[in-house]
Amino acid sequence: MKLIMKTEFEDLRLNEAHQYETDSNGDKQTVKIYHGEKLIAKKIKLKKSIRYFAIEGYQQYLVGEEK
């Protein structure tokens, strides 16, 4: 997985073809985005730090103008 921009993550999350789940464990929160059974992106929030990650080739799952 590699770092991506917030707008790209939101594009993936808002796509109706994708499912997402959230998990909280103390200070750490994660949001995972799936396409079918395949994990394609995740967001990790730890205290005040937020990082967005996606798999190689995630651009094929984007629906916005960035395609």
C-alpha positions as CSV (number, residue, x, y, z in Angstrom):
1,M,0.0,0.0,0.0
2,K,1.1,3.6,-0.6
3,L,0.0,7.0,0.6
4,I,-2.7,8.7,-1.4
5,M,-4.5,12.1,-1.2
6,K,-7.7,12.6,0.9
7,T,-9.7,13.5,-2.2
8,E,-8.8,10.2,-3.8
9,F,-9.8,8.3,-0.7
10,E,-13.1,10.1,-0.5
11,D,-13.7,9.3,-4.2
12,L,-13.2,5.6,-3.4
13,R,-15.4,5.7,-0.3
14,L,-18.3,7.5,-2.0
15,N,-18.4,5.0,-4.9
16,E,-21.5,3.0,-4.7
17,A,-19.7,-0.1,-6.1
18,H,-17.5,-0.2,-3.0
19,Q,-18.2,-1.2,0.6
20,Y,-16.5,0.2,3.6
21,E,-16.2,-0.7,7.3
22,T,-15.0,1.3,10.3
23,D,-13.2,0.2,13.4
24,S,-12.2,2.0,16.6
25,N,-9.7,0.8,19.2
26,G,-8.8,3.4,21.8
27,D,-7.1,6.3,20.0
28,K,-6.8,4.5,16.7
29,Q,-9.6,4.6,14.1
30,T,-9.5,2.8,10.7
31,V,-11.8,2.9,7.7
32,K,-11.3,0.1,5.1
33,I,-12.7,0.2,1.6
34,Y,-13.4,-3.0,-0.3
35,H,-14.2,-3.7,-3.9
36,G,-15.9,-7.1,-3.6
37,E,-13.6,-9.1,-1.3
38,K,-10.5,-7.1,-2.1
39,L,-9.2,-4.4,0.2
40,I,-8.3,-1.4,-2.0
41,A,-7.8,1.5,0.5
42,K,-7.7,2.4,4.2
43,K,-7.6,5.5,6.4
44,I,-5.8,5.4,9.7
45,K,-6.5,8.1,12.3
46,L,-4.2,8.0,15.3
47,K,-4.7,10.9,17.7
48,K,-4.3,14.0,15.4
49,S,-2.6,12.2,12.5
50,I,-4.6,11.0,9.6
51,R,-3.1,8.9,6.8
52,Y,-4.7,7.5,3.6
53,F,-3.4,4.4,1.9
54,A,-4.3,2.5,-1.3
55,I,-3.1,-0.5,-3.2
56,E,-1.0,-0.2,-6.4
57,G,-3.3,0.5,-9.3
58,Y,-6.1,2.1,-7.2
59,Q,-6.7,4.6,-10.0
60,Q,-8.8,2.1,-11.9
61,Y,-11.3,2.2,-9.0
62,L,-11.7,6.0,-9.1
63,V,-14.9,7.5,-10.6
64,G,-14.0,11.2,-10.5
65,E,-12.2,13.4,-13.1
66,E,-8.8,12.1,-11.9
67,K,-9.2,8.9,-14.0
